[in-house]
Structures are given as C-alpha cells and as structure tokens.
Amino acid sequence: MLATRCKSVFDDFSVREEQDGNLIVDKEQLLLAFHQGTLAAKANRDVGHCPFSALTQPSEFLAWLEGFQCCSASR
C-alpha cells in the first residue's frame, strides 16, 4: 500500500514541477531524489540529511523532501 501511495505522491510532485515553465525536469533524477528521501525517513533520519541544495538543485531538493514527508507521515 505504501508503494502505491508514494507513487501517487511522486506523480503529483512531478506534474507540479513540469508545470513550472522555468525548469527542465529530469524525471529519473527526481525519482532518485524522492526515493532517497523515503529511505532517509524509513531510517529515522531528519531532514538535515538531505544531500541536495535548495539553491543549486531545487527540484531534487524538493523531490527528496516530498519523499521524506511521504514516508514520515505514514508512520
């Protein structure tokens, strides 16, 4: 069930990113960042463990946070 929920959260996130006309979205990179965020949440880490910079990698940063929050909220 969690996998389906996470897929839905990721799909919603990627649609929002694509709608921002200033960004070129690499879905594979976003999916990887999202997955890393889910793993961090499952390992009981905090958001300070995000390896992406909000300034230089904003899409990946947001994808990681979405994944983290998706799995943090389900516990």
N, C-alpha and C positions, 0 to 999 in steps of 0.2 A: 504494500500500500504506500509506503514512504517513497518508493521509486516513482510511482505514478504521480504523487503529489509534487515531488521535486522536479519531475519533467514538466509538469504544468507551470510551476513557478519559473523555471528556466525559460520556457517558451514565452511566457508573458514578459519576462525581462528582456529577452532578445528582440521581441516585437517593439518594445518601447525604445530600445537602443537604435533599431533600424529606422524608427520614425524621426530620430534626431538627424536633421539634414547635414550637420557639420561633421558627422562621424562616418568613417568607413569601418564597418563591423566585420570582424573575423569570427564567425560563429564557433569555430574549433577552439580558438583561444579563449573565448568567453565560456565555452563549456568546460574547458580545462580549469579555468579560474573558479567557476562555480563549483565544480567537483572538489577542488582543493579546499574551498570554504566549507563544504559539507563534511569533509574528512576532519578538518580542524574542529568543527563543532562536536562531532562524534568523539573526538579525543579529549573533549572538555578543555580545549584551549580558549583563549579570549581573542577578541578582535585585534589586539595588538600583534598577533602573529601573522597578520595579512602581509604577504610578500610583495604586494603591489602598491605603487604610489598613486595617491589620488591626483597628484599634479602631472605626472608623466604617463601614467597608464590608467586614466579614469574609468574606461569601460571595464577593464579587467578588475580594477579595484571594486567597482560596484557589483560585478558578477560574483566576486569572491564573497562580498558582504551578503548578497542575496542567498548564496548557498549556505553560508554560515547561519543566517537568520532562519532559513528554511528548516534546517536540522536542529537548531536551538529551540525553536518554537514547538517542535514536535515531542520534546521530552517532557 
